[in-house]
Amino acid sequence: MEPTHIEHIGIAVKSLDEAIPFYEKVLGLRCYNIEEVSDQKVRTAFFKVGQTKIELLESTDPEGPVSKFIEKRGEGIHHLAFAVSGLEDKLREAESRGVRLIDSSPRKGAEGLDIAFLHPKSTFGVLTELCENKSGK
């Protein structure tokens, strides 16, 4: 599969308003983007550390996946995202190797990326996201 880099680390939080000041005031990072991804029922906030991003995820729906994650496990690391090219091919490759897919085809994610998730039962307990940036930005 050969990902090019870790695209981002997703962290589930109850409140962006409460979490952002830690990343800005304690770690000295700058939140450069906040956006809502309505089909995923989340608001996201992004920080950059070198080439890798930190994505804070706040649920916009008590029945949404991030809300359920926090209810079950508490706030913390939600997923690990890898940058790839040829996302559809990478999904077929993973599936052919016995990996259970959450997304059988790419969908739109935050920052305009095409994304797809691999099921944590196939990835040793880590929700894994594959991301492709087709815009070249």
C-alpha positions as CSV (number, residue, x, y, z in Angstrom):
1,M,0.0,0.0,0.0
2,E,2.9,2.4,0.8
3,P,1.4,5.5,2.4
4,T,3.4,8.6,1.8
5,H,3.0,9.9,5.3
6,I,0.7,10.2,8.3
7,E,-1.9,12.6,7.1
8,H,-3.4,13.3,10.5
9,I,-4.2,11.9,13.9
10,G,-7.9,12.2,14.8
11,I,-8.7,13.0,18.5
12,A,-12.2,12.8,19.8
13,V,-13.1,15.7,22.2
14,K,-16.3,16.7,23.9
15,S,-15.8,20.4,23.0
16,L,-13.6,22.2,20.5
17,D,-14.0,25.4,22.5
18,E,-12.5,23.6,25.5
19,A,-9.8,21.6,23.7
20,I,-8.4,24.2,21.2
21,P,-6.9,26.4,24.0
22,F,-4.7,23.5,25.2
23,Y,-3.2,23.0,21.7
24,E,-2.7,26.7,21.2
25,K,-1.7,28.0,24.7
26,V,0.1,24.9,26.1
27,L,1.6,23.3,23.0
28,G,1.9,26.6,21.0
29,L,0.2,25.3,17.9
30,R,-2.2,27.4,15.8
31,C,-5.6,26.2,14.8
32,Y,-5.7,27.0,11.1
33,N,-9.1,25.5,10.1
34,I,-12.4,24.7,11.7
35,E,-15.1,23.1,9.6
36,E,-18.2,20.9,9.9
37,V,-18.5,17.6,8.0
38,S,-22.2,17.1,8.2
39,D,-22.4,13.6,6.8
40,Q,-19.9,12.5,9.5
41,K,-21.8,14.5,12.2
42,V,-18.6,16.3,13.4
43,R,-17.0,19.7,13.6
44,T,-13.2,19.5,13.1
45,A,-10.3,21.7,14.1
46,F,-6.9,21.3,12.6
47,F,-3.4,22.0,13.8
48,K,-0.1,21.2,11.9
49,V,3.0,19.7,13.5
50,G,5.6,19.3,10.8
51,Q,4.0,17.5,7.9
52,T,1.4,15.8,10.2
53,K,-1.9,17.3,11.2
54,I,-3.9,16.9,14.4
55,E,-7.6,16.8,13.8
56,L,-9.9,17.4,16.8
57,L,-13.3,15.9,16.4
58,E,-16.4,17.2,18.2
59,S,-19.7,15.5,17.6
60,T,-22.6,17.5,16.3
61,D,-25.1,14.8,17.1
62,P,-25.5,12.8,20.3
63,E,-26.1,9.7,18.1
64,G,-23.1,10.3,15.9
65,P,-20.0,8.1,15.8
66,V,-17.7,10.4,17.7
67,S,-20.3,10.9,20.4
68,K,-20.7,7.1,20.7
69,F,-16.9,6.7,20.8
70,I,-16.6,9.2,23.6
71,E,-19.4,7.6,25.5
72,K,-17.7,4.2,25.2
73,R,-14.0,5.1,25.5
74,G,-13.8,8.7,26.6
75,E,-12.0,11.5,24.9
76,G,-8.8,10.5,23.1
77,I,-7.2,9.2,20.0
78,H,-10.0,8.2,17.6
79,H,-8.2,7.3,14.4
80,L,-4.9,7.3,12.5
81,A,-5.0,8.6,8.9
82,F,-2.5,7.8,6.2
83,A,-2.0,9.7,2.9
84,V,-2.2,7.5,-0.2
85,S,-2.6,7.9,-3.9
86,G,-5.0,5.8,-5.8
87,L,-7.4,5.5,-2.9
88,E,-9.9,3.2,-4.7
89,D,-7.1,0.8,-5.7
90,K,-5.8,0.9,-2.1
91,L,-9.3,-0.1,-0.8
92,R,-9.5,-3.0,-3.3
93,E,-6.0,-4.1,-2.3
94,A,-6.8,-4.0,1.4
95,E,-10.1,-5.9,0.9
96,S,-8.3,-8.5,-1.2
97,R,-6.0,-9.1,1.8
98,G,-8.9,-9.8,4.1
99,V,-9.2,-6.3,5.6
100,R,-12.8,-5.4,6.6
101,L,-13.8,-2.0,5.0
102,I,-16.1,0.5,6.6
103,D,-16.2,2.5,3.4
104,S,-16.2,0.4,0.2
105,S,-15.6,3.5,-1.9
106,P,-14.1,6.9,-1.1
107,R,-16.2,9.8,0.2
108,K,-15.5,13.5,0.9
109,G,-13.9,14.3,4.2
110,A,-12.6,17.5,5.9
111,E,-10.3,19.8,3.9
112,G,-11.6,18.4,0.6
113,L,-9.8,15.1,1.0
114,D,-11.2,11.8,-0.4
115,I,-11.4,9.4,2.6
116,A,-12.2,5.9,3.5
117,F,-12.0,3.9,6.7
118,L,-10.8,0.5,7.5
119,H,-12.5,-1.4,10.3
120,P,-10.6,-1.6,13.6
121,K,-11.4,-5.3,13.9
122,S,-9.1,-5.8,10.9
123,T,-6.4,-3.3,12.0
124,F,-5.5,-4.4,15.5
125,G,-7.9,-2.1,17.2
126,V,-6.9,1.1,15.4
127,L,-9.6,2.8,13.3
128,T,-7.6,3.5,10.2
129,E,-8.4,6.2,7.6
130,L,-6.9,6.4,4.1
131,C,-6.9,9.9,2.6
132,E,-6.2,11.1,-0.9
133,N,-5.6,14.7,-1.8
134,K,-6.7,15.0,-5.4
135,S,-6.5,18.8,-5.4
136,G,-2.7,18.9,-5.1
137,K,-2.8,21.4,-2.2
